[in-house]
Amino acid sequence: MASLTAQTVRTWYRVHKWSSLICTAFLLMACLTGLPLVFHDEIGDYLSPYSEPASVAANAPTANVDQLIAETQAKYPALHPYSVYWDDDAPRVFVYMSPSEKPKPGEIRTVIYDLHTGSVLGVPNGKMTFLGFCLRLHEALFLGLPGELVMATMALSFVISLVSGVLVYGPFMRRLTFGTYRRDAAPRTRWFDLHNMLGIVTLLWAMVVGATGVMNAISTPLFAIWRAQTIPQVLAPYHGKPAPTHVESVSAAVKQVSAALPWAELSSVAFPNSVYGSPRHFTVWTRGKSPVTSRLFTPVLVDVENGQIVSAKGLPWYLRALEVSRPLHFGDYGGMPLKIIWALFDVALIVVLVSGTYLWLSRRRVPVERELDRLVSLEVQHAGALAR
């Protein structure tokens, strides 16, 4: 039994070692870029050179979105309306223009308007911002879908390293008081204590961030599956009909959606798109009004020719899981206190990664496998003594 247990522990140790080594560099990059992304809103507002919205009454009328789109179209006559986004943190409307249905990074142009007065608050120059750089590196390594899949693999490897680390070191840490840090020991022992202590302290948080990281990284294929299941059914009645020649106003579509879903508020409107949506419909994204449902979105497809709602079905379970995972990943659902906690855990995880790398690179007089055999033997003797 002792030999079998030792072999099992050694196997889990190898799993922990290699799964950790595979993801360490990518995970360190994700932690460093994720730290400013936790404070995305605060940093964005601080660095933003744009004007503040006017102070108006809460029930003040809003600007006509069609007029905002027309004004943006006049500013960029060579581009086409791509989407409209209502900011959930400030009374602002973002109108996006694009040269194609599948724009490349940097091709989209944006004009920011005051939600109530319709005045222009800012026109981004299209250059990549610091936060934009961090986000693209964090999500996909600037490689698009291949980069997203690489990051999903790394996040999964990280989760495996956490589970295997608990299985390897958990039983032996019972011999030490929780939080033990042997200050007078050799440097390697101190790093080992620090690695284990911070690893246990951040374990639950790291599991949440790792698992939600997997979900976020595969969002593109998940939405592609949903579109493949949904859009053909919606387009079936239009088979053989010519392409739309008349497009209803976005304002009319928005009003109809608001009336049909009084429990929801507007988030964005995507123009007809054969790549990311439907070529014959506005895709109106709505979200819940309460704090609990504000991150849960429902897409509503509106016929661009007659302005009628065609589909207002909720998202499937796997996209609901993705929606829940997004705010969990960046701690973006509990205000500043939770963001600070997320940032502290992020820094602690960076220390865990650095210490783990040091422990692997530093030479040992006694091979790890032999030391694990010794610890297993001690555990077996200890268990036998307790049984007697």
C-alpha positions in Angstrom: 0.0 0.0 0.0 2.8 2.4 0.9 4.5 1.7 -2.4 1.2 2.3 -4.3 0.6 5.5 -2.4 4.1 6.7 -3.1 3.7 5.9 -6.8 0.4 7.8 -6.9 1.9 10.8 -5.2 4.8 10.8 -7.6 2.4 10.6 -10.6 0.4 13.6 -9.3 3.7 15.5 -8.7 4.7 15.0 -12.3 1.2 16.2 -13.4 1.6 19.3 -11.2 5.1 20.0 -12.3 4.5 19.8 -16.0 1.0 21.4 -16.0 2.5 24.3 -14.0 5.6 24.7 -16.3 3.5 24.6 -19.4 1.3 27.5 -18.3 3.6 29.6 -16.1 4.9 32.1 -18.7 1.4 32.6 -20.2 -0.2 32.9 -16.8 2.4 35.4 -15.6 1.6 37.5 -18.7 -2.1 37.1 -18.0 -1.7 38.3 -14.3 0.4 41.3 -15.3 -2.0 42.4 -18.0 -5.1 41.5 -15.9 -4.1 43.7 -13.1 -4.9 47.0 -14.9 -7.9 45.4 -16.5 -9.4 44.9 -13.1 -9.5 48.7 -12.9 -10.5 49.1 -16.5 -13.3 51.6 -15.9 -11.3 53.7 -13.4 -8.2 53.8 -15.6 -10.2 54.4 -18.7 -12.0 57.4 -17.2 -8.7 58.8 -15.9 -6.9 58.6 -19.2 -10.0 59.6 -21.2 -9.6 63.0 -23.0 -13.3 63.2 -23.7 -15.9 65.6 -22.4 -18.2 64.7 -19.6 -21.9 64.2 -20.3 -24.2 67.1 -19.3 -25.9 67.0 -15.9 -29.6 66.5 -16.5 -32.6 65.1 -14.6 -32.9 61.4 -14.4 -36.1 61.3 -16.5 -34.7 63.8 -19.2 -35.5 62.7 -22.8 -32.8 61.0 -24.8 -31.3 61.9 -28.1 -32.7 60.3 -31.3 -30.3 57.5 -32.1 -31.1 57.7 -35.8 -29.8 61.3 -35.9 -26.6 60.2 -34.1 -26.1 57.5 -36.7 -26.7 59.9 -39.5 -24.3 62.4 -38.0 -21.6 59.7 -37.7 -22.3 58.5 -41.3 -21.7 62.1 -42.5 -18.4 62.1 -40.7 -17.3 58.8 -42.2 -19.1 58.6 -45.5 -16.8 55.7 -46.7 -17.8 53.5 -43.8 -21.1 51.8 -42.8 -22.9 51.6 -39.5 -21.7 48.7 -37.5 -23.2 48.9 -34.0 -24.5 51.2 -31.4 -23.7 50.8 -27.7 -25.3 52.4 -24.6 -22.8 52.9 -21.8 -24.0 51.3 -18.6 -21.8 53.5 -16.4 -22.5 56.9 -17.8 -25.1 58.6 -20.0 -23.1 58.1 -23.2 -23.8 56.4 -26.6 -21.1 55.0 -28.8 -21.7 54.7 -32.5 -19.3 52.4 -34.4 -18.6 52.6 -38.1 -16.8 49.9 -40.1 -15.6 49.3 -43.7 -16.8 45.7 -43.7 -18.8 43.1 -41.9 -15.6 41.6 -40.5 -13.4 44.5 -39.7 -9.7 44.1 -38.8 -8.3 45.5 -35.6 -8.0 49.3 -35.9 -10.5 49.7 -38.8 -13.6 50.6 -36.7 -14.2 54.3 -36.1 -16.1 55.5 -33.1 -18.0 58.7 -32.1 -19.1 59.2 -28.5 -22.3 61.2 -27.9 -24.1 62.5 -24.8 -27.1 60.3 -24.3 -29.5 63.2 -23.5 -28.2 66.2 -25.5 -26.7 64.4 -28.5 -23.6 66.5 -28.4 -20.3 64.9 -29.4 -18.2 64.0 -26.3 -15.2 62.6 -28.2 -13.9 61.0 -31.3 -11.2 58.4 -30.6 -8.3 58.5 -33.0 -8.5 54.7 -33.6 -5.0 54.1 -32.1 -4.6 51.3 -29.7 -4.8 52.4 -26.1 -2.9 51.0 -23.1 -6.0 49.1 -21.9 -6.7 47.9 -25.4 -3.2 46.6 -25.7 -3.5 44.8 -22.3 -6.9 43.3 -23.3 -5.8 42.0 -26.7 -2.7 40.5 -25.2 -4.6 39.0 -22.3 -7.3 37.5 -24.4 -5.6 36.3 -27.5 -1.9 37.2 -27.7 -2.8 39.4 -30.7 -3.4 36.2 -32.7 -7.2 36.1 -32.9 -9.0 32.8 -32.5 -5.8 30.7 -32.4 -4.5 32.9 -29.6 -7.8 32.5 -27.7 -7.6 28.7 -28.0 -4.0 28.8 -26.7 -5.1 30.9 -23.7 -7.9 28.5 -23.1 -5.5 25.6 -23.1 -3.2 27.5 -20.7 -6.1 28.3 -18.3 -7.1 24.6 -18.3 -3.5 23.6 -17.6 -3.5 26.0 -14.7 -6.7 24.5 -13.2 -5.1 21.0 -13.5 -1.9 22.3 -11.8 -4.0 23.6 -8.9 -5.9 20.3 -8.4 -2.7 18.2 -8.6 -0.9 20.6 -6.3 -3.5 20.1 -3.6 -3.3 16.3 -4.1 0.5 16.3 -3.8 1.2 18.8 -1.1 -2.1 18.9 0.9 -1.6 15.8 3.0 2.0 16.8 3.9 1.1 20.3 4.9 -0.9 18.9 7.8 2.5 18.4 9.5 3.0 22.2 9.6 0.9 24.9 11.2 -1.1 26.8 8.7 0.8 29.8 7.4 4.2 28.4 8.5 7.1 30.4 7.2 10.5 29.2 8.4 12.5 32.5 8.4 15.7 30.9 9.6 15.7 28.1 7.0 17.7 27.9 3.8 16.5 30.3 1.0 14.9 27.4 -0.9 12.9 26.3 2.1 11.7 29.9 2.6 10.6 30.1 -1.0 8.9 26.7 -0.6 6.9 27.9 2.4 5.9 31.1 0.7 4.9 29.2 -2.4 2.7 26.8 -0.4 1.2 29.4 1.9 0.2 31.8 -0.9 -0.9 28.9 -3.0 -3.4 27.7 -0.4 -4.6 31.2 0.4 -5.3 32.0 -3.2 -6.5 28.5 -4.2 -10.3 29.1 -4.3 -9.8 32.5 -6.1 -7.3 30.9 -8.5 -9.8 28.1 -9.3 -12.5 30.6 -10.0 -10.3 32.8 -12.2 -8.8 29.8 -14.0 -12.2 28.2 -14.8 -13.8 31.5 -15.9 -10.6 32.1 -17.9 -11.3 28.9 -19.9 -14.9 30.0 -20.5 -13.9 33.5 -21.7 -11.2 32.2 -24.0 -13.6 30.0 -25.9 -16.3 32.6 -26.2 -15.8 33.0 -30.0 -16.5 29.3 -30.8 -19.4 29.3 -28.3 -21.1 32.2 -30.0 -20.4 30.6 -33.4 -22.2 27.5 -32.2 -25.2 29.6 -31.1 -25.3 31.4 -34.4 -25.1 28.2 -36.3 -28.1 26.8 -34.3 -30.2 30.0 -34.3 -29.7 32.1 -37.5 -30.6 29.4 -40.1 -33.9 28.9 -38.4 -34.6 32.6 -38.4 -33.6 33.0 -42.0 -35.6 30.0 -43.3 -38.8 32.0 -44.0 -36.7 34.4 -46.2 -35.4 31.8 -48.5 -35.5 32.9 -52.1 -36.4 36.5 -51.2 -34.2 39.4 -52.5 -31.9 41.2 -50.2 -33.5 44.0 -48.1 -33.9 47.3 -50.0 -35.5 49.3 -47.1 -34.2 49.5 -43.6 -36.4 50.6 -40.7 -35.0 53.1 -38.2 -33.0 51.9 -35.3 -35.1 54.1 -33.0 -38.3 52.2 -34.0 -36.7 48.9 -33.4 -35.4 50.0 -30.0 -38.8 51.3 -29.0 -40.5 48.0 -30.0 -38.0 45.9 -28.1 -38.3 48.1 -25.0 -42.1 47.7 -25.1 -41.8 43.9 -25.6 -39.2 43.4 -22.8 -40.1 46.0 -20.1 -38.0 44.1 -17.6 -34.9 44.7 -19.6 -32.8 47.7 -20.7 -30.9 48.4 -23.9 -27.3 47.4 -24.2 -26.4 47.6 -27.9 -27.7 47.2 -31.4 -25.7 45.4 -34.1 -26.5 46.2 -37.7 -27.3 43.4 -40.2 -24.2 41.2 -40.5 -23.8 37.9 -42.2 -20.6 37.1 -40.3 -21.5 37.8 -36.7 -25.3 38.0 -36.8 -28.1 38.0 -39.3 -27.9 39.7 -42.7 -31.6 40.7 -42.5 -32.0 41.7 -38.9 -30.9 44.2 -36.2 -29.6 42.3 -33.3 -30.7 44.2 -30.2 -28.9 43.1 -27.1 -30.8 43.8 -23.8 -29.7 43.2 -20.2 -31.6 42.9 -16.9 -32.2 46.0 -14.8 -31.4 44.6 -11.4 -27.8 44.2 -10.1 -28.2 40.4 -10.3 -29.4 40.3 -13.9 -27.4 43.2 -15.3 -24.8 40.9 -16.7 -27.4 38.5 -18.3 -28.1 39.5 -21.9 -31.0 38.5 -24.2 -30.7 39.0 -28.0 -33.7 40.2 -29.9 -33.7 39.9 -33.7 -35.7 42.7 -35.5 -36.5 42.5 -39.2 -34.8 45.5 -40.9 -37.6 45.9 -43.5 -40.7 46.0 -41.4 -39.3 46.5 -37.9 -41.1 43.5 -36.4 -39.5 41.3 -33.7 -38.7 37.9 -35.1 -37.0 36.2 -32.2 -36.5 37.1 -28.5 -35.3 33.8 -27.1 -32.9 33.6 -24.2 -29.4 32.3 -24.7 -28.5 28.6 -24.2 -27.0 27.4 -21.0 -23.4 27.5 -22.2 -23.7 31.2 -23.1 -25.4 31.9 -19.8 -22.4 30.3 -18.1 -20.1 32.5 -20.2 -22.0 35.6 -19.1 -21.7 34.7 -15.5 -18.0 34.0 -15.8 -17.1 37.3 -17.4 -17.6 39.6 -14.3 -16.3 36.8 -12.0 -13.0 36.7 -14.0 -12.2 40.4 -13.4 -14.1 40.9 -10.1 -16.4 43.3 -11.9 -19.6 42.9 -9.9 -18.9 44.2 -6.4 -17.6 47.7 -6.8 -14.2 49.0 -5.8 -13.7 46.9 -2.6 -14.0 43.7 -4.6 -11.7 45.0 -7.3 -9.0 45.7 -4.7 -9.4 42.2 -3.3 -9.1 40.8 -6.9 -5.9 42.9 -7.4 -4.3 41.7 -4.1 -5.0 38.1 -5.1 -3.5 38.8 -8.5 -0.3 40.0 -7.0 -0.2 37.0 -4.6 -0.6 34.7 -7.6 2.3 36.4 -9.3 4.5 35.6 -6.3 3.3 32.0 -6.4 4.3 31.8 -10.1 7.7 33.4 -9.5 8.4 31.2 -6.4 7.3 28.0 -8.3 9.7 28.9 -11.1 12.5 29.5 -8.7 11.9 26.1 -6.9 12.0 24.3 -10.2 15.2 26.1 -11.4 17.1 25.8 -8.2 19.1 22.6 -7.7 18.3 20.1 -5.0 20.7 17.8 -3.2 17.8 15.3 -2.8 15.6 14.6 -5.9 12.0 15.6 -5.4 10.7 12.1 -6.1 12.9 10.7 -3.3 11.8 13.4 -0.9 8.1 12.6 -1.7 8.8 8.9 -1.0 10.2 9.8 2.4 7.1 12.0 3.2 4.7 9.3 2.1 6.5 6.9 4.4 6.2 9.3 7.3 2.5 9.7 6.5 1.9 6.0 6.5 3.8 5.6 9.8 1.8 8.4 11.3 -1.5 6.9 10.1 -0.5 3.6 11.6 0.3 5.1 14.9 -3.1 6.8 15.1 -4.8 3.5 14.2 -3.1 1.7 17.1 
